[in-house]
């Protein structure tokens, strides 16, 4: 029993989250590219009426970690939908990813 507890403690990872990272970065677009060695995910914030958008964060992953992330997201989405209902899949006017914002244009 003591050996099992010791093994469990050795397999635990202590993760530190600093205040500036804990605030997070809002993103409403992710651009994913890959090479034979890594996946690159650029998180972008697109603003209405702005023709240019900046990458707010870039994450590099090994192919194995990318697949683990995909599986973890799928699992979490299933759990979310079980509690909150199905997430609707919004499509753009051409049937692809929606890039614009709907609603009236703001005027000053």
Biopython code that builds the backbone (N, CA, C, O; Angstrom):
import numpy as np
from Bio.PDB.StructureBuilder import StructureBuilder

atoms = [
    (1, "UNK", "N", (0.825, -1.193, 0.000)),
    (1, "UNK", "CA", (0.000, 0.000, 0.000)),
    (1, "UNK", "C", (0.867, 1.255, 0.000)),
    (1, "UNK", "O", (0.599, 2.198, -0.745)),
    (2, "UNK", "N", (1.900, 1.269, 0.830)),
    (2, "UNK", "CA", (2.794, 2.420, 0.888)),
    (2, "UNK", "C", (3.533, 2.603, -0.424)),
    (2, "UNK", "O", (3.783, 3.733, -0.844)),
    (3, "UNK", "N", (3.888, 1.489, -1.085)),
    (3, "UNK", "CA", (4.559, 1.568, -2.387)),
    (3, "UNK", "C", (3.648, 2.174, -3.443)),
    (3, "UNK", "O", (4.105, 2.946, -4.285)),
    (4, "UNK", "N", (2.354, 1.831, -3.408)),
    (4, "UNK", "CA", (1.402, 2.401, -4.369)),
    (4, "UNK", "C", (1.277, 3.907, -4.173)),
    (4, "UNK", "O", (1.230, 4.656, -5.148)),
    (5, "UNK", "N", (1.221, 4.360, -2.907)),
    (5, "UNK", "CA", (1.132, 5.793, -2.615)),
    (5, "UNK", "C", (2.391, 6.502, -3.075)),
    (5, "UNK", "O", (2.315, 7.603, -3.619)),
    (6, "UNK", "N", (3.562, 5.883, -2.864)),
    (6, "UNK", "CA", (4.837, 6.456, -3.294)),
    (6, "UNK", "C", (4.878, 6.598, -4.813)),
    (6, "UNK", "O", (5.302, 7.633, -5.328)),
    (7, "UNK", "N", (4.436, 5.551, -5.542)),
    (7, "UNK", "CA", (4.386, 5.607, -7.010)),
    (7, "UNK", "C", (3.434, 6.691, -7.488)),
    (7, "UNK", "O", (3.721, 7.396, -8.455)),
    (8, "UNK", "N", (2.294, 6.824, -6.807)),
    (8, "UNK", "CA", (1.316, 7.849, -7.182)),
    (8, "UNK", "C", (1.908, 9.247, -7.012)),
    (8, "UNK", "O", (1.724, 10.104, -7.876)),
    (9, "UNK", "N", (2.617, 9.484, -5.906)),
    (9, "UNK", "CA", (3.233, 10.785, -5.657)),
    (9, "UNK", "C", (4.324, 11.087, -6.676)),
    (9, "UNK", "O", (4.498, 12.244, -7.059)),
    (10, "UNK", "N", (5.061, 10.074, -7.123)),
    (10, "UNK", "CA", (6.116, 10.282, -8.106)),
    (10, "UNK", "C", (5.541, 10.630, -9.476)),
    (10, "UNK", "O", (6.206, 11.305, -10.262)),
    (11, "UNK", "N", (4.333, 10.190, -9.776)),
    (11, "UNK", "CA", (3.712, 10.444, -11.071)),
    (11, "UNK", "C", (2.925, 11.746, -11.104)),
    (11, "UNK", "O", (2.421, 12.124, -12.161)),
    (12, "UNK", "N", (2.805, 12.439, -9.982)),
    (12, "UNK", "CA", (2.073, 13.698, -9.946)),
    (12, "UNK", "C", (2.960, 14.826, -10.439)),
    (12, "UNK", "O", (4.173, 14.815, -10.230)),
    (13, "UNK", "N", (2.349, 15.790, -11.089)),
    (13, "UNK", "CA", (3.059, 16.946, -11.608)),
    (13, "UNK", "C", (2.503, 18.191, -10.943)),
    (13, "UNK", "O", (1.294, 18.421, -10.967)),
    (14, "UNK", "N", (3.367, 18.990, -10.355)),
    (14, "UNK", "CA", (2.966, 20.231, -9.724)),
    (14, "UNK", "C", (3.046, 21.335, -10.778)),
    (14, "UNK", "O", (4.140, 21.691, -11.217)),
    (15, "UNK", "N", (1.915, 21.869, -11.180)),
    (15, "UNK", "CA", (1.855, 22.882, -12.237)),
    (15, "UNK", "C", (1.633, 24.246, -11.603)),
    (15, "UNK", "O", (0.704, 24.435, -10.818)),
    (16, "UNK", "N", (2.497, 25.195, -11.952)),
    (16, "UNK", "CA", (2.394, 26.551, -11.424)),
    (16, "UNK", "C", (1.762, 27.454, -12.483)),
    (16, "UNK", "O", (2.134, 27.400, -13.655)),
    (17, "UNK", "N", (0.812, 28.277, -12.067)),
    (17, "UNK", "CA", (0.116, 29.195, -12.966)),
    (17, "UNK", "C", (0.305, 30.615, -12.443)),
    (17, "UNK", "O", (-0.275, 30.991, -11.424)),
    (18, "UNK", "N", (1.120, 31.402, -13.148)),
    (18, "UNK", "CA", (1.370, 32.776, -12.710)),
    (18, "UNK", "C", (0.139, 33.642, -12.989)),
    (18, "UNK", "O", (-0.705, 33.286, -13.810)),
    (19, "UNK", "N", (0.047, 34.782, -12.299)),
    (19, "UNK", "CA", (-1.127, 35.652, -12.437)),
    (19, "UNK", "C", (-1.301, 36.167, -13.860)),
    (19, "UNK", "O", (-2.425, 36.211, -14.359)),
    (20, "UNK", "N", (-0.213, 36.558, -14.525)),
    (20, "UNK", "CA", (-0.350, 37.108, -15.874)),
    (20, "UNK", "C", (-0.812, 36.045, -16.873)),
    (20, "UNK", "O", (-1.517, 36.373, -17.827)),
    (21, "UNK", "N", (-0.439, 34.802, -16.678)),
    (21, "UNK", "CA", (-0.899, 33.729, -17.555)),
    (21, "UNK", "C", (-2.323, 33.314, -17.189)),
    (21, "UNK", "O", (-3.103, 32.947, -18.068)),
    (22, "UNK", "N", (-2.672, 33.368, -15.901)),
    (22, "UNK", "CA", (-3.996, 32.951, -15.435)),
    (22, "UNK", "C", (-5.113, 33.804, -16.048)),
    (22, "UNK", "O", (-6.236, 33.327, -16.206)),
    (23, "UNK", "N", (-4.813, 35.054, -16.392)),
    (23, "UNK", "CA", (-5.820, 35.913, -17.022)),
    (23, "UNK", "C", (-6.229, 35.390, -18.391)),
    (23, "UNK", "O", (-7.352, 35.630, -18.834)),
    (24, "UNK", "N", (-5.344, 34.688, -19.058)),
    (24, "UNK", "CA", (-5.662, 34.103, -20.356)),
    (24, "UNK", "C", (-5.598, 35.109, -21.495)),
    (24, "UNK", "O", (-5.469, 36.314, -21.279)),
    (25, "UNK", "N", (-5.689, 34.595, -22.692)),
    (25, "UNK", "CA", (-5.716, 35.390, -23.921)),
    (25, "UNK", "C", (-6.969, 34.985, -24.680)),
    (25, "UNK", "O", (-7.172, 33.801, -24.949)),
    (26, "UNK", "N", (-7.809, 35.946, -25.027)),
    (26, "UNK", "CA", (-9.014, 35.635, -25.795)),
    (26, "UNK", "C", (-8.637, 35.440, -27.255)),
    (26, "UNK", "O", (-7.870, 36.218, -27.823)),
    (27, "UNK", "N", (-9.185, 34.394, -27.853)),
    (27, "UNK", "CA", (-8.964, 34.106, -29.264)),
    (27, "UNK", "C", (-10.276, 33.644, -29.877)),
    (27, "UNK", "O", (-11.012, 32.864, -29.273)),
    (28, "UNK", "N", (-10.568, 34.138, -31.097)),
    (28, "UNK", "CA", (-11.759, 33.669, -31.795)),
    (28, "UNK", "C", (-11.397, 33.067, -33.154)),
    (28, "UNK", "O", (-12.259, 32.867, -34.010)),
    (29, "UNK", "N", (-10.101, 32.783, -33.332)),
    (29, "UNK", "CA", (-9.630, 32.116, -34.551)),
    (29, "UNK", "C", (-8.344, 31.376, -34.223)),
    (29, "UNK", "O", (-7.465, 31.924, -33.558)),
    (30, "UNK", "N", (-8.228, 30.153, -34.679)),
    (30, "UNK", "CA", (-6.991, 29.395, -34.536)),
    (30, "UNK", "C", (-6.556, 28.955, -35.929)),
    (30, "UNK", "O", (-7.353, 28.422, -36.701)),
    (31, "UNK", "N", (-5.286, 29.183, -36.239)),
    (31, "UNK", "CA", (-4.710, 28.762, -37.512)),
    (31, "UNK", "C", (-3.730, 27.643, -37.187)),
    (31, "UNK", "O", (-2.800, 27.831, -36.403)),
    (32, "UNK", "N", (-3.946, 26.471, -37.797)),
    (32, "UNK", "CA", (-3.128, 25.306, -37.486)),
    (32, "UNK", "C", (-2.324, 24.901, -38.714)),
    (32, "UNK", "O", (-2.879, 24.700, -39.794)),
    (33, "UNK", "N", (-1.010, 24.784, -38.536)),
    (33, "UNK", "CA", (-0.127, 24.296, -39.592)),
    (33, "UNK", "C", (0.749, 23.202, -38.987)),
    (33, "UNK", "O", (0.817, 23.042, -37.768)),
    (34, "UNK", "N", (1.414, 22.457, -39.858)),
    (34, "UNK", "CA", (2.278, 21.401, -39.339)),
    (34, "UNK", "C", (3.422, 21.097, -40.302)),
    (34, "UNK", "O", (3.347, 21.354, -41.503)),
    (35, "UNK", "N", (4.467, 20.546, -39.730)),
    (35, "UNK", "CA", (5.579, 19.992, -40.503)),
    (35, "UNK", "C", (5.644, 18.510, -40.136)),
    (35, "UNK", "O", (4.749, 17.995, -39.466)),
    (36, "UNK", "N", (6.683, 17.836, -40.565)),
    (36, "UNK", "CA", (6.792, 16.422, -40.200)),
    (36, "UNK", "C", (7.163, 16.238, -38.728)),
    (36, "UNK", "O", (7.057, 15.129, -38.204)),
    (37, "UNK", "N", (7.594, 17.302, -38.057)),
    (37, "UNK", "CA", (8.060, 17.181, -36.676)),
    (37, "UNK", "C", (7.193, 17.896, -35.658)),
    (37, "UNK", "O", (7.284, 17.598, -34.467)),
    (38, "UNK", "N", (6.341, 18.845, -36.093)),
    (38, "UNK", "CA", (5.588, 19.618, -35.110)),
    (38, "UNK", "C", (4.308, 20.191, -35.696)),
    (38, "UNK", "O", (4.163, 20.360, -36.907)),
    (39, "UNK", "N", (3.385, 20.483, -34.785)),
    (39, "UNK", "CA", (2.162, 21.213, -35.116)),
    (39, "UNK", "C", (2.304, 22.602, -34.516)),
    (39, "UNK", "O", (2.809, 22.758, -33.405)),
    (40, "UNK", "N", (1.857, 23.608, -35.254)),
    (40, "UNK", "CA", (1.896, 24.985, -34.780)),
    (40, "UNK", "C", (0.460, 25.496, -34.762)),
    (40, "UNK", "O", (-0.239, 25.448, -35.774)),
    (41, "UNK", "N", (0.028, 25.985, -33.600)),
    (41, "UNK", "CA", (-1.313, 26.560, -33.472)),
    (41, "UNK", "C", (-1.142, 28.030, -33.122)),
    (41, "UNK", "O", (-0.618, 28.371, -32.062)),
    (42, "UNK", "N", (-1.593, 28.899, -34.030)),
    (42, "UNK", "CA", (-1.580, 30.340, -33.794)),
    (42, "UNK", "C", (-2.983, 30.755, -33.373)),
    (42, "UNK", "O", (-3.952, 30.522, -34.097)),
    (43, "UNK", "N", (-3.086, 31.369, -32.206)),
    (43, "UNK", "CA", (-4.363, 31.859, -31.703)),
    (43, "UNK", "C", (-4.450, 33.348, -32.015)),
    (43, "UNK", "O", (-3.572, 34.128, -31.647)),
    (44, "UNK", "N", (-5.526, 33.726, -32.700)),
    (44, "UNK", "CA", (-5.694, 35.075, -33.240)),
    (44, "UNK", "C", (-6.972, 35.675, -32.675)),
    (44, "UNK", "O", (-7.940, 34.961, -32.414)),
    (45, "UNK", "N", (-6.970, 36.984, -32.489)),
    (45, "UNK", "CA", (-8.181, 37.717, -32.111)),
    (45, "UNK", "C", (-8.576, 38.587, -33.297)),
    (45, "UNK", "O", (-7.879, 39.543, -33.637)),
    (46, "UNK", "N", (-9.701, 38.248, -33.924)),
    (46, "UNK", "CA", (-10.224, 39.008, -35.057)),
    (46, "UNK", "C", (-11.250, 39.995, -34.523)),
    (46, "UNK", "O", (-12.148, 39.616, -33.770)),
    (47, "UNK", "N", (-11.120, 41.262, -34.910)),
    (47, "UNK", "CA", (-12.046, 42.293, -34.448)),
    (47, "UNK", "C", (-12.909, 42.764, -35.612)),
    (47, "UNK", "O", (-12.436, 42.821, -36.747)),
    (48, "UNK", "N", (-14.165, 43.102, -35.345)),
    (48, "UNK", "CA", (-15.057, 43.527, -36.420)),
    (48, "UNK", "C", (-14.556, 44.796, -37.103)),
    (48, "UNK", "O", (-14.112, 45.737, -36.444)),
    (49, "UNK", "N", (-14.635, 44.806, -38.426)),
    (49, "UNK", "CA", (-14.266, 45.978, -39.207)),
    (49, "UNK", "C", (-12.773, 46.193, -39.348)),
    (49, "UNK", "O", (-12.344, 47.165, -39.971)),
    (50, "UNK", "N", (-11.985, 45.314, -38.788)),
    (50, "UNK", "CA", (-10.539, 45.450, -38.865)),
    (50, "UNK", "C", (-9.996, 44.470, -39.901)),
    (50, "UNK", "O", (-10.201, 43.264, -39.768)),
    (51, "UNK", "N", (-9.307, 44.966, -40.931)),
    (51, "UNK", "CA", (-8.809, 44.075, -41.979)),
    (51, "UNK", "C", (-7.562, 43.288, -41.559)),
    (51, "UNK", "O", (-7.124, 42.395, -42.284)),
    (52, "UNK", "N", (-6.998, 43.610, -40.413)),
    (52, "UNK", "CA", (-5.773, 42.975, -39.965)),
    (52, "UNK", "C", (-5.991, 42.404, -38.565)),
    (52, "UNK", "O", (-6.687, 43.002, -37.745)),
    (53, "UNK", "N", (-5.398, 41.253, -38.302)),
    (53, "UNK", "CA", (-5.501, 40.644, -36.976)),
    (53, "UNK", "C", (-4.127, 40.137, -36.566)),
    (53, "UNK", "O", (-3.352, 39.666, -37.400)),
    (54, "UNK", "N", (-3.834, 40.236, -35.277)),
    (54, "UNK", "CA", (-2.534, 39.811, -34.766)),
    (54, "UNK", "C", (-2.641, 38.457, -34.091)),
    (54, "UNK", "O", (-3.647, 38.131, -33.461)),
    (55, "UNK", "N", (-1.572, 37.673, -34.238)),
    (55, "UNK", "CA", (-1.459, 36.437, -33.486)),
    (55, "UNK", "C", (-1.210, 36.826, -32.029)),
    (55, "UNK", "O", (-0.283, 37.580, -31.735)),
    (56, "UNK", "N", (-2.027, 36.317, -31.132)),
    (56, "UNK", "CA", (-1.911, 36.638, -29.710)),
    (56, "UNK", "C", (-1.087, 35.601, -28.957)),
    (56, "UNK", "O", (-0.496, 35.905, -27.921)),
    (57, "UNK", "N", (-1.050, 34.378, -29.479)),
    (57, "UNK", "CA", (-0.282, 33.325, -28.831)),
    (57, "UNK", "C", (0.019, 32.238, -29.856)),
    (57, "UNK", "O", (-0.800, 31.952, -30.729)),
    (58, "UNK", "N", (1.191, 31.640, -29.746)),
    (58, "UNK", "CA", (1.583, 30.532, -30.629)),
    (58, "UNK", "C", (2.004, 29.359, -29.760)),
    (58, "UNK", "O", (2.818, 29.504, -28.847)),
    (59, "UNK", "N", (1.438, 28.193, -30.055)),
    (59, "UNK", "CA", (1.758, 26.979, -29.326)),
    (59, "UNK", "C", (2.350, 25.973, -30.312)),
    (59, "UNK", "O", (1.779, 25.729, -31.376)),
    (60, "UNK", "N", (3.493, 25.393, -29.956)),
    (60, "UNK", "CA", (4.131, 24.357, -30.771)),
    (60, "UNK", "C", (3.997, 23.028, -30.048)),
    (60, "UNK", "O", (4.259, 22.931, -28.849)),
    (61, "UNK", "N", (3.587, 22.007, -30.787)),
    (61, "UNK", "CA", (3.343, 20.685, -30.212)),
    (61, "UNK", "C", (3.983, 19.602, -31.066)),
    (61, "UNK", "O", (4.090, 19.744, -32.284)),
    (62, "UNK", "N", (4.405, 18.526, -30.429)),
    (62, "UNK", "CA", (4.809, 17.353, -31.190)),
    (62, "UNK", "C", (3.538, 16.729, -31.773)),
    (62, "UNK", "O", (2.449, 16.987, -31.259)),
    (63, "UNK", "N", (3.640, 15.924, -32.819)),
    (63, "UNK", "CA", (2.444, 15.257, -33.348)),
    (63, "UNK", "C", (1.714, 14.431, -32.283)),
    (63, "UNK", "O", (0.484, 14.380, -32.273)),
    (64, "UNK", "N", (2.462, 13.790, -31.396)),
    (64, "UNK", "CA", (1.843, 12.985, -30.336)),
    (64, "UNK", "C", (1.050, 13.870, -29.374)),
    (64, "UNK", "O", (-0.061, 13.516, -28.979)),
    (65, "UNK", "N", (1.615, 15.015, -28.996)),
    (65, "UNK", "CA", (0.895, 15.920, -28.097)),
    (65, "UNK", "C", (-0.308, 16.552, -28.804)),
    (65, "UNK", "O", (-1.339, 16.789, -28.175)),
    (66, "UNK", "N", (-0.185, 16.824, -30.094)),
    (66, "UNK", "CA", (-1.317, 17.372, -30.848)),
    (66, "UNK", "C", (-2.483, 16.386, -30.839)),
    (66, "UNK", "O", (-3.637, 16.783, -30.677)),
    (67, "UNK", "N", (-2.181, 15.114, -31.012)),
    (67, "UNK", "CA", (-3.245, 14.104, -31.002)),
    (67, "UNK", "C", (-3.856, 13.971, -29.607)),
    (67, "UNK", "O", (-5.069, 13.809, -29.474)),
    (68, "UNK", "N", (-3.016, 14.038, -28.562)),
    (68, "UNK", "CA", (-3.546, 14.009, -27.189)),
    (68, "UNK", "C", (-4.450, 15.209, -26.928)),
    (68, "UNK", "O", (-5.490, 15.080, -26.283)),
    (69, "UNK", "N", (-4.047, 16.383, -27.432)),
    (69, "UNK", "CA", (-4.868, 17.586, -27.276)),
    (69, "UNK", "C", (-6.208, 17.412, -27.986)),
    (69, "UNK", "O", (-7.253, 17.755, -27.433)),
    (70, "UNK", "N", (-6.180, 16.880, -29.208)),
    (70, "UNK", "CA", (-7.415, 16.650, -29.960)),
    (70, "UNK", "C", (-8.349, 15.720, -29.181)),
    (70, "UNK", "O", (-9.546, 15.987, -29.075)),
    (71, "UNK", "N", (-7.804, 14.636, -28.639)),
    (71, "UNK", "CA", (-8.628, 13.695, -27.870)),
    (71, "UNK", "C", (-9.157, 14.326, -26.592)),
    (71, "UNK", "O", (-10.305, 14.091, -26.215)),
    (72, "UNK", "N", (-8.331, 15.128, -25.919)),
    (72, "UNK", "CA", (-8.773, 15.796, -24.690)),
    (72, "UNK", "C", (-9.876, 16.810, -24.986)),
    (72, "UNK", "O", (-10.841, 16.919, -24.230)),
    (73, "UNK", "N", (-9.733, 17.557, -26.095)),
    (73, "UNK", "CA", (-10.782, 18.510, -26.481)),
    (73, "UNK", "C", (-12.082, 17.782, -26.817)),
    (73, "UNK", "O", (-13.157, 18.212, -26.401)),
    (74, "UNK", "N", (-11.990, 16.688, -27.564)),
    (74, "UNK", "CA", (-13.187, 15.920, -27.917)),
    (74, "UNK", "C", (-13.888, 15.409, -26.657)),
    (74, "UNK", "O", (-15.114, 15.468, -26.561)),
    (75, "UNK", "N", (-13.116, 14.911, -25.697)),
    (75, "UNK", "CA", (-13.678, 14.414, -24.449)),
    (75, "UNK", "C", (-14.360, 15.539, -23.668)),
    (75, "UNK", "O", (-15.464, 15.358, -23.154)),
    (76, "UNK", "N", (-13.709, 16.693, -23.580)),
    (76, "UNK", "CA", (-14.279, 17.821, -22.845)),
    (76, "UNK", "C", (-15.497, 18.405, -23.540)),
    (76, "UNK", "O", (-16.439, 18.831, -22.872)),
    (77, "UNK", "N", (-15.497, 18.434, -24.859)),
    (77, "UNK", "CA", (-16.674, 18.912, -25.594)),
    (77, "UNK", "C", (-17.854, 17.983, -25.355)),
    (77, "UNK", "O", (-18.977, 18.450, -25.164)),
    (78, "UNK", "N", (-17.617, 16.668, -25.362)),
    (78, "UNK", "CA", (-18.694, 15.706, -25.085)),
    (78, "UNK", "C", (-19.272, 15.928, -23.694)),
    (78, "UNK", "O", (-20.490, 15.899, -23.514)),
    (79, "UNK", "N", (-18.408, 16.148, -22.712)),
    (79, "UNK", "CA", (-18.872, 16.388, -21.336)),
    (79, "UNK", "C", (-19.643, 17.703, -21.243)),
    (79, "UNK", "O", (-20.668, 17.772, -20.565)),
    (80, "UNK", "N", (-19.160, 18.743, -21.916)),
    (80, "UNK", "CA", (-19.843, 20.037, -21.935)),
    (80, "UNK", "C", (-21.238, 19.892, -22.534)),
    (80, "UNK", "O", (-22.217, 20.378, -21.968)),
    (81, "UNK", "N", (-21.324, 19.210, -23.699)),
    (81, "UNK", "CA", (-22.611, 19.063, -24.383)),
    (81, "UNK", "C", (-23.585, 18.202, -23.580)),
    (81, "UNK", "O", (-24.797, 18.395, -23.673)),
    (82, "UNK", "N", (-23.075, 17.262, -22.801)),
    (82, "UNK", "CA", (-23.950, 16.443, -21.966)),
    (82, "UNK", "C", (-24.644, 17.295, -20.909)),
    (82, "UNK", "O", (-25.768, 16.989, -20.511)),
    (83, "UNK", "N", (-23.996, 18.347, -20.454)),
    (83, "UNK", "CA", (-24.560, 19.227, -19.423)),
    (83, "UNK", "C", (-25.329, 20.390, -20.044)),
    (83, "UNK", "O", (-26.419, 20.727, -19.579)),
    (84, "UNK", "N", (-24.776, 21.008, -21.089)),
    (84, "UNK", "CA", (-25.313, 22.266, -21.623)),
    (84, "UNK", "C", (-26.032, 22.139, -22.962)),
    (84, "UNK", "O", (-26.590, 23.125, -23.443)),
    (85, "UNK", "N", (-26.037, 20.987, -23.563)),
    (85, "UNK", "CA", (-26.663, 20.811, -24.864)),
    (85, "UNK", "C", (-25.650, 20.954, -25.994)),
    (85, "UNK", "O", (-24.530, 21.427, -25.801)),
    (86, "UNK", "N", (-26.077, 20.535, -27.162)),
    (86, "UNK", "CA", (-25.202, 20.514, -28.334)),
    (86, "UNK", "C", (-24.730, 21.915, -28.708)),
    (86, "UNK", "O", (-25.507, 22.870, -28.699)),
    (87, "UNK", "N", (-23.449, 22.022, -29.034)),
    (87, "UNK", "CA", (-22.865, 23.275, -29.504)),
    (87, "UNK", "C", (-23.174, 23.379, -30.992)),
    (87, "UNK", "O", (-22.860, 22.468, -31.759)),
    (88, "UNK", "N", (-23.787, 24.487, -31.403)),
    (88, "UNK", "CA", (-24.109, 24.642, -32.823)),
    (88, "UNK", "C", (-22.835, 24.951, -33.597)),
    (88, "UNK", "O", (-21.944, 25.639, -33.100)),
    (89, "UNK", "N", (-22.763, 24.442, -34.800)),
    (89, "UNK", "CA", (-21.596, 24.621, -35.657)),
    (89, "UNK", "C", (-21.913, 25.711, -36.669)),
    (89, "UNK", "O", (-22.523, 25.438, -37.702)),
    (90, "UNK", "N", (-21.506, 26.940, -36.383)),
    (90, "UNK", "CA", (-21.797, 28.081, -37.240)),
    (90, "UNK", "C", (-20.926, 28.039, -38.479)),
    (90, "UNK", "O", (-19.726, 27.777, -38.396)),
    (91, "UNK", "N", (-21.532, 28.297, -39.631)),
    (91, "UNK", "CA", (-20.791, 28.320, -40.894)),
    (91, "UNK", "C", (-20.894, 29.705, -41.507)),
    (91, "UNK", "O", (-21.868, 30.428, -41.297)),
    (92, "UNK", "N", (-19.868, 30.057, -42.267)),
    (92, "UNK", "CA", (-19.856, 31.330, -42.979)),
    (92, "UNK", "C", (-20.766, 31.295, -44.184)),
    (92, "UNK", "O", (-21.342, 30.250, -44.487)),
    (93, "UNK", "N", (-20.916, 32.432, -44.895)),
    (93, "UNK", "CA", (-21.810, 32.501, -46.043)),
    (93, "UNK", "C", (-21.422, 31.536, -47.165)),
    (93, "UNK", "O", (-22.277, 31.097, -47.933)),
    (94, "UNK", "N", (-20.136, 31.209, -47.257)),
    (94, "UNK", "CA", (-19.697, 30.284, -48.297)),
    (94, "UNK", "C", (-19.672, 28.841, -47.801)),
    (94, "UNK", "O", (-19.200, 27.951, -48.509)),
    (95, "UNK", "N", (-20.177, 28.601, -46.586)),
    (95, "UNK", "CA", (-20.201, 27.264, -46.019)),
    (95, "UNK", "C", (-18.959, 26.924, -45.228)),
    (95, "UNK", "O", (-18.902, 25.868, -44.599)),
    (96, "UNK", "N", (-17.961, 27.794, -45.245)),
    (96, "UNK", "CA", (-16.717, 27.548, -44.525)),
    (96, "UNK", "C", (-16.714, 28.201, -43.159)),
    (96, "UNK", "O", (-17.764, 28.439, -42.562)),
    (97, "UNK", "N", (-15.536, 28.483, -42.680)),
    (97, "UNK", "CA", (-15.375, 29.097, -41.365)),
    (97, "UNK", "C", (-15.895, 30.528, -41.411)),
    (97, "UNK", "O", (-15.524, 31.281, -42.311)),
    (98, "UNK", "N", (-16.753, 30.926, -40.456)),
    (98, "UNK", "CA", (-17.251, 32.309, -40.448)),
    (98, "UNK", "C", (-16.144, 33.275, -40.052)),
    (98, "UNK", "O", (-15.544, 33.133, -38.987)),
    (99, "UNK", "N", (-15.874, 34.252, -40.900)),
    (99, "UNK", "CA", (-14.804, 35.204, -40.629)),
    (99, "UNK", "C", (-15.330, 36.590, -40.288)),
    (99, "UNK", "O", (-14.581, 37.426, -39.783)),
    (100, "UNK", "N", (-16.586, 36.842, -40.552)),
    (100, "UNK", "CA", (-17.143, 38.166, -40.283)),
    (100, "UNK", "C", (-17.939, 38.173, -38.996)),
    (100, "UNK", "O", (-18.127, 37.139, -38.355)),
    (101, "UNK", "N", (-18.400, 39.347, -38.631)),
    (101, "UNK", "CA", (-19.267, 39.500, -37.471)),
    (101, "UNK", "C", (-20.621, 39.940, -37.986)),
    (101, "UNK", "O", (-20.716, 40.757, -38.902)),
    (102, "UNK", "N", (-21.670, 39.391, -37.389)),
    (102, "UNK", "CA", (-23.005, 39.760, -37.850)),
    (102, "UNK", "C", (-23.535, 40.928, -37.022)),
    (102, "UNK", "O", (-22.969, 41.286, -35.989)),
    (103, "UNK", "N", (-24.606, 41.499, -37.485)),
    (103, "UNK", "CA", (-25.225, 42.591, -36.755)),
    (103, "UNK", "C", (-24.962, 43.920, -37.437)),
    (103, "UNK", "O", (-24.198, 43.993, -38.399)),
    (104, "UNK", "N", (-25.589, 44.957, -36.944)),
    (104, "UNK", "CA", (-25.451, 46.275, -37.571)),
    (104, "UNK", "C", (-24.038, 46.837, -37.384)),
    (104, "UNK", "O", (-23.355, 46.525, -36.409)),
    (105, "UNK", "N", (-23.622, 47.662, -38.326)),
    (105, "UNK", "CA", (-22.336, 48.332, -38.234)),
    (105, "UNK", "C", (-22.451, 49.499, -37.273)),
    (105, "UNK", "O", (-23.398, 50.281, -37.354)),
    (106, "UNK", "N", (-21.501, 49.621, -36.368)),
    (106, "UNK", "CA", (-21.525, 50.709, -35.398)),
    (106, "UNK", "C", (-21.217, 52.028, -36.066)),
    (106, "UNK", "O", (-20.409, 52.096, -36.992)),
    (107, "UNK", "N", (-21.870, 53.078, -35.589)),
    (107, "UNK", "CA", (-21.628, 54.424, -36.116)),
    (107, "UNK", "C", (-21.417, 55.372, -34.954)),
    (107, "UNK", "O", (-22.048, 55.242, -33.905)),
    (108, "UNK", "N", (-20.513, 56.335, -35.152)),
    (108, "UNK", "CA", (-20.248, 57.302, -34.082)),
    (108, "UNK", "C", (-21.018, 58.579, -34.329)),
    (108, "UNK", "O", (-20.927, 59.518, -33.538)),
]
sb = StructureBuilder()
sb.init_structure("model")
sb.init_model(0)
sb.init_chain("A")
sb.init_seg("    ")
for serial, (resi, resn, name, xyz) in enumerate(atoms, 1):
    if name == "N":
        sb.init_residue(resn, " ", resi, " ")
    sb.init_atom(name, np.array(xyz, "f"), 0.0, 1.0, " ", f" {name:<3s}", serial, name[0])
structure = sb.get_structure()
